[in-house]
């Protein structure tokens, strides 16, 4: 799905191959940003270009919900938010952003808008999970009004099968 969403400070838009440099520089290559993600930092921009090429293909599927996050003031693409998977028919949201943009409420603003959008297109619930140690992400989720449901251990295949504990939150829309 290729919708465009807008908040007071952000533009949420589909990502494209031309975003490779900004994505690589701002978050995909940063080990601190990817520390709690399911994937490792990109070693070079060709990996980012490959991922964006896959995104282009995935946008053809109407169930794909993925946005690049752009700060309106600067016009800079600094993050990504998307439905990373469906648990049954419940969308699970994932997100990441450049460290330079942390701590100013942008992710809460972006995720809130995506949750509104998911409700508009007919979803009744949403899930977000975060590793227990990722204090900032757990705070974002709680600010969004999601309710803690349980903890689970999951295996991160792309991170040498590392086992981590995640908090799983849910919200009825």
Beta strands, then each sheet from edge to edge (+ up, - down):
strand 1: 5-6
strand 2: 10-13
strand 3: 66-71
strand 4: 77-87
strand 5: 90-97
strand 6: 125-131
strand 7: 147-156
strand 8: 162-172
sheet 1: 1+ 2- 3+ 4- 5+ 6+ 8- 7+
end
